[in-house]
Amino acid sequence: MSDLDARLRDEIDDQVAEALDAYFAERRPSRPPRAWPVVVTVALGVATAWVAPGVAWAAWLAIAVTNVAWLVVVRGKAG
C-alpha cells in the first residue's frame, strides 16, 4: 500500500465520520418532558383523600383536569 492510499483512506474516514456526526445530530431525540407536575398533583390528591375523604372526589376531579391540561401543553411544545 502506498502513502497515497493511506491518506485517501484517512480522508474518506474523516468524511464519513463528519457525515455520521451530522446525521446523528439531526436525529437526536429531544429531551422527554418532565412528569413531576403529574406526580405532585397525584400526591396532593392522596393527601386530600386521607385528610378530607368527603371532598376527595372534587380534589381528584381538579387533579384530572390539571394533569390533562399539563399533558396537552407539554405535547404541544414537543410537536
Helices and strands as residue ranges (DSSP letters): H 3-27, H 36-51, G 53-55, H 56-78
